Amino acid sequence: MKRNLLNALVLAALAAPGLAMAADAAPASPHTITSNVGLVTDYIFRGIAQTSHKPAIQGGMDYSHTSGLYAGVWGSNVSWIGDSGAVATGSVTMELDTYAGFRNAITPDISYDVGYIRFNYLGDYTPAVGFAKADTHEAYGSLSYKFLSAKYSYSLGDFLTVKDAKGTSYVEINASYPLADAGVTLGAHAGKQTFKPSSASIYTYTDYKLSASKDFSGYVVGLAYSSTNAGPAWTYATGGKWGKGVAALSLTHSF
């Protein structure tokens, strides 16, 4: 009888509210931090070669909050500043971008993104006569509808070695369409970089890009072809025409 009574008490305790054997699962954190690293055969930014058509190693870290706030840092090796003749003494071989913004959805199909980015170019160097330091800061805003998006970026001062370039802008339209059955994402892009002041208008150009990527268990392989109508101002001794049509392979991993 004593054994039966003890068993009954144990079963009753296990079934009693508030005496669960396992603790409730902790609530999901509103904070997310991710990192990424990648290799590209040619670092192309807005249609223009940043490494004179040579490979680059890239990587970054991003923070996001469920409210829509985000911030991040991203870096890559570069050579364009020295190769363009914008350096009198010293060298610049590293780009390190910092950015922050806010993005959210208006409807399930429509979302927006506003923010600030600073392109930092690390190195101990003196600009050549007629050039400014390469460090650049922009404000941007974008609007997306399903797989389509439009973005406007506005320079707040000197722009990539061009002096007094406030108002230099970049307008772009992008499409990113996933083929779920194939696990492939197709992309298309068109943009226009408009330089100010008027004396820098020789650098104004339009660029285009088509791309495809596939995720292999967290490793994304991509192939992109980009081209521009950039004029002679974008042709240099090292790398030739930086805005020429070129295909680039990439491999990225996020964790």
Secondary structure, DSSP 4 states (H G I P E B T S, - for coil): -HHHHHHHHHHHHHHSTT--SSPPPPPPPSEEEEEEEEEESS-EETTEESSSS--EEEEEEEEEETTSEEEEEEEEE--HHHHTT-EEEE---EEEEEEEEEEEESSSSEEEEEEEEEEEEES-EEEPTT---S-EEEEEEEEEETTEEEEEEEE-S-BTTBTT-TT-EEEEEEEEEEETTTTEEEEEEEEEEE-SSGGGGGG-EEEEEEEEEEEETTEEEEEEEEEE---GGGEETTTEETTS-EEEEEEEEE-
